[in-house]
Amino acid sequence: MFNSLSDRLTATFKNLRGKGRLTEADVDATVREIRRALLDADVAVPVVREFTGRIRERALGAEVSAALNPSQQIVKIVNEELQEILGGETRRIRLAKTGPTIIMLAGLQGAGKTTLAGKLAKWLKAQGHSPVLVAADLQRPNAVTQLQIVGERAGVPVFAPHPGTTSDLDVPTGDPVAVARSGVDEARQKLHDVVIVDTAGRLGVDAEMMDQARRIRQAIIPNEVLFVIDSMIGQDAVNTAVAFDEGVNFTGVVLSKLDGDARGGAALSVASVTGKPVMFASTGEGLDDFELFHPDRMASRILDMGDVLTLIEQAEKNWDKDEAARMAKKFADQEDFTLDDFLAQMQQIRNMGSMKKMLMMMPGAQNIRQQLEQFDEREIDRVEAIVRSMTPHERLAPKIINGSRRARIARGSGVHVSEVNGLLERFAQAQKMMKKLAQGGGMPGMPGMPGLGGGSRKASKNAPKKKARSGNPAKAAQELRDAENKRANAVRTGAAFGQPSGDFDPSQLNLPKGFDKFLGK
């Protein structure tokens, strides 16, 4: 969503690097580029004016002039001001002290309210709540049916006493206010602690829609009224938000379609203009693509500083603790890392969600965004297919996989033999790395990690000691020449390829047929 804005801001900050002191002209140029970037991102003009004014005021103040690194201080100021216009602090749902917590959804038609109702219900269910969905949208064709399908997928009950309309020609006959009131009563009787009321939307702001939403609010007295807004509508988001705020006085904002390719101005404008916090964000089409909105983390994403905290939370939520304990025991017992373990780790990563989304949360991800966009998520499926085409014994002892076995595995998984070879090569490297770590050493080809002890000291003890060079300049120069001659002779005779002496014979290198003619043999 914020790719364009992020690129513009990071490019602006690069121009400040290496400057020990920032002049007023430097600050003005930086603020001007930030203003252009925000306007290009469809951020509302009043918000841009106020935002850049605060940045300029702080950038010319003592906190930058007295800083050891003024350019980093400017980035810090922009980060803090971005957090402020995004809402400042994370805002969570205010739960009712007695009875069910009532949440009413409002917004334009097409903003994604019905799907978001299912996402919110599933998210609340994962938090330990018992939500129920109420189908109070009786105008849009098949809105009730859609909510029932979404509720079934989320594993949440749906209260729908009226079928609503099924086509554009149908005239709405039900009373959405009565349905909403009955849904709350049903939740109290069946001891649901959260009620989510899905209301009707319109193609534009009109008096009839606002009056209906206002009457529903008065009938059920919700604890939260969430305004669902399409993040891709740009500048018009501000006008729509203001109209809804005046009509139903919403308490929080939910940004839908945040995974789109729009410029993201709505997210940066709504909270600042209305004074109402952004509470949730919908980041995809799946019911799990839903998250609590953290202004500080979103600001870090925009400035390409990553969002490691969200990444950790996803890992903790989806990582299988029993599997992690099993792998830890394997490491402790120094058992071999097998292809079954490799497959289990791949499945753990898949459970965390989209690889692209996870990698984009890493600091500096904007620099490799093009490569990440070209990454094929189905690669994990191909790897799993290859491993599952092997016999149990082949997964335990991959060294037995010869040419005929590789051809069979390739046929069974629907890939080329070269892809099987590539997987086995990568696995062999991973196996060496795991064995090295299990023995207490570092990564292959690197010294041991501090605190892991072991391997590297043993290797250094057995390593040949380096001969000290003579303190006599003439003698030292002669020793250097002798060493160079020795190395040159080793290359000429083939000792560098493991041959003790004699002429170099390329046939011992298992080179392709005919390659010896190329070498002149």
C-alpha positions as semicolon CSV with decimal commas, in nm:
position;residue;x (nm);y (nm);z (nm)
1;M;0,000;0,000;0,000
2;F;0,266;0,254;0,104
3;N;0,535;0,141;-0,141
4;S;0,545;0,465;-0,340
5;L;0,542;0,684;-0,030
6;S;0,809;0,470;0,136
7;D;1,034;0,491;-0,170
8;R;1,002;0,870;-0,186
9;L;1,072;0,922;0,185
10;T;1,371;0,687;0,202
11;A;1,521;0,851;-0,109
12;T;1,479;1,191;0,058
13;F;1,658;1,076;0,373
14;K;1,947;0,933;0,171
15;N;2,032;1,286;0,059
16;L;2,094;1,380;0,425
17;R;2,344;1,104;0,499
18;G;2,699;1,207;0,566
19;K;2,610;1,565;0,660
20;G;2,750;1,661;0,998
21;R;2,544;1,977;1,009
22;L;2,212;2,065;0,848
23;T;2,150;2,416;0,723
24;E;1,809;2,579;0,699
25;A;1,827;2,523;0,322
26;D;1,880;2,148;0,381
27;V;1,579;2,135;0,610
28;D;1,359;2,329;0,366
29;A;1,459;2,098;0,078
30;T;1,383;1,790;0,288
31;V;1,046;1,924;0,403
32;R;0,959;2,015;0,043
33;E;1,029;1,658;-0,074
34;I;0,824;1,515;0,214
35;R;0,535;1,745;0,120
36;R;0,548;1,627;-0,242
37;A;0,561;1,263;-0,137
38;L;0,255;1,300;0,087
39;L;0,054;1,489;-0,174
40;D;0,138;1,224;-0,434
41;A;0,012;0,964;-0,185
42;D;-0,331;1,137;-0,178
43;V;-0,294;1,261;0,178
44;A;-0,537;1,544;0,253
45;V;-0,385;1,891;0,202
46;P;-0,465;2,020;0,557
47;V;-0,295;1,712;0,702
48;V;0,012;1,762;0,481
49;R;0,036;2,129;0,576
50;E;0,016;2,059;0,948
51;F;0,250;1,760;0,929
52;T;0,529;1,932;0,736
53;G;0,493;2,245;0,951
54;R;0,563;2,047;1,269
55;I;0,858;1,869;1,105
56;R;1,015;2,197;0,993
57;E;0,967;2,356;1,334
58;R;1,129;2,063;1,514
59;A;1,404;2,017;1,252
60;L;1,519;2,379;1,301
61;G;1,506;2,346;1,678
62;A;1,765;2,249;1,936
63;E;1,696;1,872;1,919
64;V;1,854;1,856;1,570
65;S;2,122;2,123;1,599
66;A;2,258;1,961;1,916
67;A;2,239;1,604;1,781
68;L;2,552;1,406;1,695
69;N;2,385;1,280;1,378
70;P;2,136;1,539;1,249
71;S;2,013;1,325;0,956
72;Q;1,912;1,040;1,189
73;Q;1,742;1,295;1,413
74;I;1,531;1,412;1,117
75;V;1,424;1,052;1,051
76;K;1,333;1,017;1,419
77;I;1,119;1,333;1,401
78;V;0,937;1,214;1,087
79;N;0,877;0,875;1,250
80;E;0,725;1,034;1,560
81;E;0,506;1,271;1,358
82;L;0,385;0,984;1,137
83;Q;0,282;0,794;1,450
84;E;0,093;1,101;1,565
85;I;-0,116;1,144;1,248
86;L;-0,185;0,769;1,243
87;G;-0,344;0,792;1,588
88;G;-0,054;0,805;1,832
89;E;-0,124;0,493;2,039
90;T;-0,275;0,152;1,974
91;R;-0,647;0,161;2,048
92;R;-0,819;-0,162;2,150
93;I;-1,188;-0,253;2,174
94;R;-1,363;-0,121;2,484
95;L;-1,537;-0,426;2,629
96;A;-1,867;-0,392;2,815
97;K;-1,852;-0,435;3,192
98;T;-2,185;-0,618;3,194
99;G;-2,367;-0,799;2,917
100;P;-2,239;-0,849;2,565
101;T;-2,004;-0,602;2,396
102;I;-2,195;-0,457;2,098
103;I;-1,997;-0,360;1,788
104;M;-2,172;-0,187;1,498
105;L;-2,013;-0,170;1,152
106;A;-2,085;0,123;0,920
107;G;-1,950;0,241;0,585
108;L;-2,008;0,273;0,213
109;Q;-2,119;-0,018;-0,002
110;G;-1,820;-0,206;-0,137
111;A;-1,589;-0,108;0,150
112;G;-1,580;-0,471;0,266
113;K;-1,799;-0,455;0,580
114;T;-1,950;-0,803;0,550
115;T;-1,617;-0,980;0,496
116;L;-1,459;-0,772;0,768
117;A;-1,737;-0,875;1,009
118;G;-1,623;-1,236;0,965
119;K;-1,256;-1,140;1,008
120;L;-1,328;-0,947;1,326
121;A;-1,542;-1,232;1,462
122;K;-1,268;-1,488;1,396
123;W;-1,004;-1,260;1,550
124;L;-1,219;-1,214;1,863
125;K;-1,284;-1,588;1,883
126;A;-0,907;-1,648;1,882
127;Q;-0,885;-1,401;2,173
128;G;-1,115;-1,626;2,377
129;H;-1,447;-1,449;2,311
130;S;-1,779;-1,597;2,194
131;P;-1,900;-1,363;1,916
132;V;-2,221;-1,373;1,713
133;L;-2,287;-1,198;1,380
134;V;-2,613;-1,013;1,317
135;A;-2,730;-0,968;0,955
136;A;-2,893;-0,623;0,960
137;D;-2,808;-0,542;0,596
138;L;-3,141;-0,618;0,428
139;Q;-3,097;-0,388;0,126
140;R;-2,797;-0,523;-0,065
141;P;-2,882;-0,834;-0,270
142;N;-2,761;-1,155;-0,101
143;A;-2,589;-0,964;0,181
144;V;-2,748;-1,195;0,439
145;T;-2,639;-1,506;0,248
146;Q;-2,286;-1,370;0,219
147;L;-2,267;-1,305;0,594
148;Q;-2,390;-1,659;0,664
149;I;-2,116;-1,804;0,440
150;V;-1,851;-1,584;0,600
151;G;-1,974;-1,679;0,948
152;E;-1,958;-2,049;0,863
153;R;-1,600;-2,011;0,739
154;A;-1,505;-1,822;1,055
155;G;-1,677;-2,078;1,278
156;V;-1,908;-1,814;1,425
157;P;-2,294;-1,829;1,449
158;V;-2,501;-1,583;1,246
159;F;-2,836;-1,439;1,357
160;A;-3,039;-1,382;1,038
161;P;-3,418;-1,385;1,095
162;H;-3,487;-1,210;0,764
163;P;-3,347;-1,330;0,425
164;G;-3,310;-0,977;0,284
165;T;-3,319;-0,911;-0,090
166;T;-3,188;-1,149;-0,355
167;S;-3,180;-0,919;-0,659
168;D;-3,175;-0,550;-0,750
169;L;-3,545;-0,574;-0,844
170;D;-3,655;-0,679;-0,496
171;V;-3,803;-0,417;-0,266
172;P;-3,659;-0,434;0,091
173;T;-3,932;-0,542;0,333
174;G;-3,754;-0,617;0,659
175;D;-3,680;-0,375;0,941
176;P;-3,301;-0,362;1,003
177;V;-3,351;-0,178;1,334
178;A;-3,572;-0,461;1,464
179;V;-3,324;-0,723;1,341
180;A;-3,034;-0,548;1,519
181;R;-3,234;-0,521;1,844
182;S;-3,341;-0,888;1,824
183;G;-2,980;-0,993;1,756
184;V;-2,862;-0,828;2,078
185;D;-3,144;-1,000;2,273
186;E;-3,048;-1,334;2,115
187;A;-2,685;-1,283;2,220
188;R;-2,791;-1,218;2,580
189;Q;-3,006;-1,531;2,589
190;K;-2,734;-1,755;2,440
191;L;-2,456;-1,594;2,648
192;H;-2,250;-1,456;2,362
193;D;-2,012;-1,191;2,498
194;V;-1,966;-1,000;2,167
195;V;-2,229;-0,897;1,909
196;I;-2,116;-0,771;1,566
197;V;-2,394;-0,597;1,372
198;D;-2,344;-0,571;0,994
199;T;-2,541;-0,273;0,861
200;A;-2,631;-0,164;0,508
201;G;-2,407;0,056;0,296
202;R;-2,475;0,284;0,001
203;L;-2,288;0,385;-0,311
204;G;-2,263;0,738;-0,170
205;V;-2,342;0,938;0,140
206;D;-2,716;1,008;0,159
207;A;-2,970;1,111;0,422
208;E;-3,167;0,783;0,415
209;M;-2,861;0,570;0,487
210;M;-2,747;0,797;0,768
211;D;-3,093;0,800;0,924
212;Q;-3,111;0,419;0,919
213;A;-2,763;0,384;1,072
214;R;-2,851;0,645;1,335
215;R;-3,172;0,460;1,432
216;I;-2,982;0,130;1,463
217;R;-2,728;0,299;1,689
218;Q;-3,001;0,443;1,910
219;A;-3,176;0,105;1,932
220;I;-2,877;-0,111;2,033
221;I;-2,649;0,151;2,204
222;P;-2,321;-0,007;2,083
223;N;-1,996;0,003;2,277
224;E;-1,806;0,057;1,952
225;V;-1,913;0,195;1,614
226;L;-1,646;0,102;1,360
227;F;-1,631;0,294;1,035
228;V;-1,502;0,061;0,761
229;I;-1,326;0,255;0,485
230;D;-1,170;0,138;0,161
231;S;-0,803;0,238;0,175
232;M;-0,796;0,277;-0,203
233;I;-1,047;0,562;-0,244
234;G;-0,788;0,837;-0,189
235;Q;-0,887;1,197;-0,112
236;D;-1,260;1,121;-0,099
237;A;-1,194;0,914;0,213
238;V;-1,175;1,230;0,420
239;N;-1,514;1,367;0,305
240;T;-1,679;1,029;0,359
241;A;-1,528;0,992;0,704
242;V;-1,640;1,338;0,812
243;A;-1,996;1,271;0,688
244;F;-2,018;0,941;0,877
245;D;-1,869;1,094;1,189
246;E;-2,139;1,363;1,186
247;G;-2,411;1,107;1,108
248;V;-2,334;0,816;1,345
249;N;-2,044;0,948;1,555
250;F;-1,822;0,643;1,504
251;T;-1,562;0,555;1,767
252;G;-1,292;0,395;1,551
253;V;-1,178;0,331;1,195
254;V;-1,106;0,002;1,017
255;L;-0,893;0,020;0,702
256;S;-0,989;-0,244;0,446
257;K;-0,792;-0,351;0,136
258;L;-0,466;-0,231;0,286
259;D;-0,288;-0,485;0,065
260;G;-0,391;-0,300;-0,253
261;D;-0,170;-0,093;-0,480
262;A;-0,327;0,245;-0,398
263;R;-0,114;0,524;-0,254
264;G;-0,247;0,504;0,102
265;G;-0,354;0,863;0,163
266;A;-0,675;0,754;0,338
267;A;-0,486;0,586;0,621
268;L;-0,277;0,896;0,680
269;S;-0,571;1,136;0,662
270;V;-0,874;0,986;0,837
271;A;-0,736;0,963;1,190
272;S;-0,592;1,315;1,175
273;V;-0,903;1,481;1,026
274;T;-1,169;1,306;1,237
275;G;-0,969;1,264;1,556
276;K;-1,088;0,900;1,571
277;P;-0,823;0,627;1,593
278;V;-0,754;0,357;1,334
279;M;-0,819;0,036;1,527
280;F;-0,788;-0,248;1,275
281;A;-0,651;-0,316;0,929
282;S;-0,757;-0,574;0,672
283;T;-0,447;-0,687;0,482
284;G;-0,579;-0,950;0,240
285;E;-0,872;-1,156;0,119
286;G;-0,838;-1,441;0,370
287;L;-1,019;-1,437;0,704
288;D;-0,683;-1,443;0,882
289;D;-0,557;-1,134;0,697
290;F;-0,666;-0,905;0,977
291;E;-0,462;-0,730;1,244
292;L;-0,473;-0,477;1,522
293;F;-0,349;-0,140;1,395
294;H;-0,033;-0,016;1,566
295;P;0,056;0,342;1,461
296;D;0,421;0,304;1,564
297;R;0,465;-0,016;1,363
298;M;0,289;0,127;1,057
299;A;0,514;0,434;1,071
300;S;0,817;0,204;1,082
301;R;0,690;0,017;0,776
302;I;0,641;0,341;0,584
303;L;0,998;0,452;0,667
304;D;1,134;0,106;0,568
305;M;1,246;0,032;0,924
306;G;1,053;-0,294;0,930
307;D;0,792;-0,435;1,167
308;V;0,975;-0,706;1,357
309;L;0,729;-0,704;1,651
310;T;0,436;-0,805;1,427
311;L;0,657;-1,072;1,269
312;I;0,739;-1,213;1,613
313;E;0,372;-1,209;1,715
314;Q;0,277;-1,405;1,401
315;A;0,550;-1,658;1,472
316;E;0,438;-1,703;1,834
317;K;0,074;-1,742;1,727
318;N;0,134;-1,995;1,450
319;W;0,450;-2,178;1,558
320;D;0,395;-2,530;1,686
321;K;0,556;-2,539;2,032
322;D;0,567;-2,922;2,041
323;E;0,751;-2,929;1,709
324;A;0,993;-2,663;1,833
325;A;1,060;-2,869;2,148
326;R;1,120;-3,180;1,938
327;M;1,374;-2,998;1,722
328;A;1,545;-2,856;2,031
329;K;1,582;-3,208;2,173
330;K;1,728;-3,323;1,841
331;F;1,987;-3,050;1,859
332;A;2,071;-3,140;2,218
333;D;2,115;-3,508;2,128
334;Q;2,314;-3,411;1,814
335;E;2,091;-3,625;1,593
336;D;2,100;-3,586;1,215
337;F;1,875;-3,327;1,052
338;T;1,654;-3,525;0,810
339;L;1,430;-3,437;0,517
340;D;1,130;-3,505;0,742
341;D;1,259;-3,232;0,974
342;F;1,317;-3,009;0,672
343;L;0,956;-3,065;0,560
344;A;0,824;-2,993;0,910
345;Q;1,013;-2,663;0,920
346;M;0,874;-2,566;0,578
347;Q;0,521;-2,635;0,701
348;Q;0,582;-2,423;1,010
349;I;0,684;-2,131;0,788
350;R;0,376;-2,180;0,569
351;N;0,150;-2,164;0,875
352;M;0,281;-1,813;0,945
353;G;0,120;-1,683;0,624
354;S;0,249;-1,526;0,307
355;M;0,628;-1,532;0,270
356;K;0,615;-1,203;0,079
357;K;0,431;-1,027;0,359
358;M;0,669;-1,162;0,621
359;L;0,979;-1,060;0,428
360;M;0,835;-0,713;0,363
361;M;0,825;-0,665;0,741
362;M;1,203;-0,690;0,760
363;P;1,406;-0,367;0,785
364;G;1,532;-0,251;0,444
365;A;1,283;-0,469;0,256
366;Q;1,200;-0,184;0,016
367;N;1,548;-0,221;-0,135
368;I;1,463;-0,574;-0,254
369;R;1,092;-0,521;-0,316
370;Q;1,120;-0,607;-0,685
371;Q;1,281;-0,942;-0,607
372;L;1,019;-1,012;-0,339
373;E;0,736;-0,935;-0,579
374;Q;0,879;-1,190;-0,824
375;F;0,901;-1,455;-0,551
376;D;0,670;-1,748;-0,628
377;E;0,478;-1,856;-0,317
378;R;0,417;-2,194;-0,484
379;E;0,785;-2,281;-0,444
380;I;0,705;-2,419;-0,097
381;D;0,437;-2,643;-0,252
382;R;0,690;-2,777;-0,505
383;V;0,943;-2,848;-0,230
384;E;0,680;-3,031;-0,026
385;A;0,575;-3,234;-0,332
386;I;0,937;-3,339;-0,396
387;V;0,995;-3,450;-0,036
388;R;0,662;-3,636;-0,017
389;S;0,753;-3,825;-0,338
390;M;1,046;-3,986;-0,152
391;T;1,022;-4,305;0,047
392;P;1,059;-4,285;0,428
393;H;1,406;-4,437;0,402
394;E;1,513;-4,184;0,137
395;R;1,409;-3,898;0,367
396;L;1,622;-4,043;0,648
397;A;1,922;-4,122;0,426
398;P;1,918;-3,892;0,120
399;K;2,266;-4,011;0,016
400;I;2,109;-4,327;-0,128
401;I;1,912;-4,122;-0,383
402;N;2,086;-4,208;-0,709
403;G;1,999;-4,113;-1,066
404;S;1,708;-4,353;-1,110
405;R;1,559;-4,257;-0,774
406;R;1,585;-3,888;-0,865
407;A;1,403;-3,951;-1,192
408;R;1,127;-4,136;-1,004
409;I;1,095;-3,856;-0,747
410;A;1,079;-3,596;-1,026
411;R;0,799;-3,789;-1,201
412;G;0,608;-3,830;-0,875
413;S;0,624;-3,460;-0,788
414;G;0,573;-3,327;-1,140
415;V;0,904;-3,137;-1,159
416;H;1,230;-3,165;-1,353
417;V;1,519;-3,371;-1,221
418;S;1,723;-3,050;-1,193
419;E;1,479;-2,922;-0,929
420;V;1,524;-3,243;-0,729
421;N;1,902;-3,203;-0,755
422;G;1,879;-2,841;-0,641
423;L;1,668;-2,933;-0,338
424;L;1,909;-3,210;-0,235
425;E;2,204;-2,972;-0,267
426;R;2,033;-2,709;-0,052
427;F;1,936;-2,972;0,202
428;A;2,296;-3,099;0,222
429;Q;2,412;-2,746;0,300
430;A;2,139;-2,706;0,563
431;Q;2,232;-3,040;0,716
432;K;2,597;-2,936;0,748
433;M;2,495;-2,610;0,908
434;M;2,265;-2,783;1,158
435;K;2,536;-3,036;1,248
436;K;2,786;-2,756;1,302
437;L;2,545;-2,566;1,526
438;A;2,454;-2,882;1,720
439;Q;2,824;-2,946;1,794
440;G;2,858;-2,599;1,941
441;G;3,043;-2,439;1,652
442;G;2,947;-2,150;1,433
443;M;2,822;-2,138;1,078
444;P;3,028;-2,340;0,828
445;G;3,330;-2,139;0,721
446;M;3,287;-1,896;1,012
447;P;3,422;-1,889;1,369
448;G;3,208;-2,028;1,651
449;M;2,933;-1,814;1,791
450;P;3,005;-1,657;2,133
451;G;2,861;-1,869;2,410
452;L;2,823;-2,181;2,194
453;G;3,174;-2,298;2,279
454;G;3,335;-2,609;2,141
455;G;3,411;-2,673;1,780
456;S;3,608;-2,370;1,674
457;R;3,866;-2,401;1,958
458;K;3,930;-2,764;1,871
459;A;3,975;-2,680;1,507
460;S;4,215;-2,399;1,588
461;K;4,417;-2,628;1,820
462;N;4,478;-2,882;1,541
463;A;4,544;-2,619;1,277
464;P;4,910;-2,586;1,164
465;K;5,085;-2,301;1,336
466;K;5,191;-2,012;1,118
467;K;5,570;-1,973;1,095
468;A;5,691;-1,645;1,239
469;R;5,862;-1,417;0,992
470;S;6,222;-1,316;1,052
471;G;6,299;-0,973;1,196
472;N;6,585;-0,926;0,944
473;P;6,440;-0,725;0,648
474;A;6,659;-0,898;0,389
475;K;6,584;-1,243;0,528
476;A;6,211;-1,164;0,553
477;A;6,202;-1,056;0,188
478;Q;6,374;-1,380;0,085
479;E;6,122;-1,586;0,287
480;L;5,839;-1,403;0,113
481;R;5,988;-1,477;-0,231
482;D;6,034;-1,844;-0,138
483;A;5,672;-1,869;-0,027
484;E;5,550;-1,712;-0,352
485;N;5,763;-1,951;-0,558
486;K;5,631;-2,245;-0,359
487;R;5,268;-2,144;-0,422
488;A;5,336;-2,092;-0,794
489;N;5,501;-2,432;-0,818
490;A;5,206;-2,593;-0,636
491;V;4,964;-2,454;-0,892
492;R;5,185;-2,561;-1,184
493;T;5,233;-2,916;-1,059
494;G;4,871;-2,964;-0,958
495;A;4,928;-2,979;-0,583
496;A;4,657;-2,720;-0,543
497;F;4,410;-2,981;-0,678
498;G;4,522;-3,245;-0,433
499;Q;4,795;-3,404;-0,649
500;P;5,125;-3,449;-0,462
501;S;5,352;-3,406;-0,761
502;G;5,386;-3,451;-1,134
503;D;5,215;-3,280;-1,427
504;F;4,857;-3,159;-1,402
505;D;4,611;-3,421;-1,532
506;P;4,261;-3,279;-1,595
507;S;4,111;-3,628;-1,621
508;Q;4,141;-3,659;-1,243
509;L;3,901;-3,366;-1,201
510;N;3,608;-3,555;-1,363
511;L;3,563;-3,278;-1,621
512;P;3,310;-3,313;-1,904
513;K;3,415;-3,517;-2,204
514;G;3,628;-3,315;-2,444
515;F;3,720;-3,052;-2,186
516;D;4,078;-3,186;-2,170
517;K;4,127;-3,067;-2,534
518;F;4,025;-2,720;-2,424
519;L;4,305;-2,730;-2,164
520;G;4,555;-2,842;-2,426
521;K;4,607;-3,195;-2,296
